[in-house]
Amino acid sequence: MGRAVSACKYTPRTAALIPAITLTAWLGDAQHALARVHVFSPAEARIEAHALASYALGQPRVWLVAHGDETLCAEWQQRLDAALARRLAGEPIAQIVGVREFYGRDFKVTAAVLIPRPETEHLLEAALTQWPAGARVALLDVGTGSGCVAISLALERPEAEVTALDISPDALAVAQENARALGAALRFVEGDLFAPLGGQRFAGIVSNPPYIAAADPHLAQGDLRFEPALALASGVEGLDTIRRLIAAAPDHLVSGGWLMLEHGYNQGTAVRALLTQRGFVQVETQHDLAGLDRLSLGRWA
Ligand SMILES: C[S@@+](CC[C@H](N)C(=O)[O-])C[C@H]1O[C@@H](n2cnc3c(N)ncnc32)[C@H](O)[C@@H]1O
């Protein structure tokens, strides 16, 4: 939510410049514009219209309903129209409102980090299943971005020692801010994969690395256009970072430790093969809620 605006004072002078409409009418118009431009369903468009209005006016969504009959003053209308214009121009809603929910918590989002995706909750859940409450283990999140996985791990498993690593100092700054806001205690490290960790070993390494093929046309579409390239693309097949992670992870896992990697829906076979060739055992791929390959893991025996 943005800064709350002062009470709307509707004046006849404003009325001469901008046709007066109510908040409910603006929400209806915004919903139609969003549905048309982004080909959203009415439900998706309604959610986004309310999110934009909530942000622009600095008020919770329930407030929008209670004040729907109010006529918009010039200041309110300008704020609402400016937020809608950004969204219609393609900017991701999470970057406009500055926040995205992940595993029940709000994470700050800027253009420096990947917007947390619901499917990444599967990676977190796999780790939470592997290390139940009370587990006193060292865990590492490589490519932490907003910190959504590492911070959720630290909050769900407070006995674990969690390290969050990223090559991007700007992403790490956002992750550290999120950790402070959410009251999570964990360590942040900047660097290229395992380089800054020396000989440290972990019971578990989790990662949602960049895994999109460099020439994938999706990179030039939708929200991806606004997210950091470093978080998205990785070589011709999208597997460069995954290959490097799998090659080096055994030097940073304790015996019996697990490597858990999110990847693309069409990369399960390749990632399982890479894990097996490197000597991991109990290698398997898990599916997301859509039934697609999403996560592969293996144990370093
Ligand atoms: C797909 S994003 C994942 C962000 C976050 N973990 C999530 O799931 O929302 C990948 C992250 O890996 C980082 N990254 C890319 N290459 C890296 C490297 N060689 N070493 C460390 N981090 C890297 C990027 O900066 C980005 O934050």
PDBQT file of the ligand as one rigid body, heavy atoms in Angstrom, charges set to zero:
ROOT
HETATM    1  C1  LIG A 401      15.414 -16.754 -10.327  1.00  0.00    +0.000 C 
HETATM    2  S1  LIG A 401      16.072 -15.556  -9.188  1.00  0.00    +0.000 S 
HETATM    3  C2  LIG A 401      15.508 -16.276  -7.652  1.00  0.00    +0.000 C 
HETATM    4  C3  LIG A 401      15.266 -15.269  -6.563  1.00  0.00    +0.000 C 
HETATM    5  C4  LIG A 401      14.567 -15.852  -5.332  1.00  0.00    +0.000 C 
HETATM    6  N1  LIG A 401      15.347 -16.936  -4.747  1.00  0.00    +0.000 N 
HETATM    7  C5  LIG A 401      13.191 -16.334  -5.685  1.00  0.00    +0.000 C 
HETATM    8  O1  LIG A 401      12.981 -17.544  -5.734  1.00  0.00    +0.000 OA
HETATM    9  O2  LIG A 401      12.305 -15.499  -5.890  1.00  0.00    +0.000 OA
HETATM   10  C6  LIG A 401      17.789 -15.975  -9.261  1.00  0.00    +0.000 C 
HETATM   11  C7  LIG A 401      18.710 -15.176  -8.388  1.00  0.00    +0.000 C 
HETATM   12  O3  LIG A 401      20.019 -15.706  -8.549  1.00  0.00    +0.000 OA
HETATM   13  C8  LIG A 401      20.956 -14.650  -8.576  1.00  0.00    +0.000 C 
HETATM   14  N2  LIG A 401      22.123 -15.149  -9.301  1.00  0.00    +0.000 N 
HETATM   15  C9  LIG A 401      22.270 -15.280 -10.643  1.00  0.00    +0.000 A 
HETATM   16  N3  LIG A 401      23.487 -15.777 -10.928  1.00  0.00    +0.000 NA
HETATM   17  C10 LIG A 401      24.131 -15.959  -9.742  1.00  0.00    +0.000 A 
HETATM   18  C11 LIG A 401      25.413 -16.423  -9.381  1.00  0.00    +0.000 A 
HETATM   19  N4  LIG A 401      26.298 -16.843 -10.310  1.00  0.00    +0.000 N 
HETATM   20  N5  LIG A 401      25.741 -16.467  -8.071  1.00  0.00    +0.000 NA
HETATM   21  C12 LIG A 401      24.863 -16.060  -7.131  1.00  0.00    +0.000 A 
HETATM   22  N6  LIG A 401      23.626 -15.606  -7.408  1.00  0.00    +0.000 NA
HETATM   23  C13 LIG A 401      23.254 -15.555  -8.704  1.00  0.00    +0.000 A 
HETATM   24  C14 LIG A 401      20.223 -13.506  -9.234  1.00  0.00    +0.000 C 
HETATM   25  O4  LIG A 401      20.816 -12.264  -8.892  1.00  0.00    +0.000 OA
HETATM   26  C15 LIG A 401      18.802 -13.693  -8.706  1.00  0.00    +0.000 C 
HETATM   27  O5  LIG A 401      18.600 -12.934  -7.547  1.00  0.00    +0.000 OA
ENDROOT
TORSDOF 0
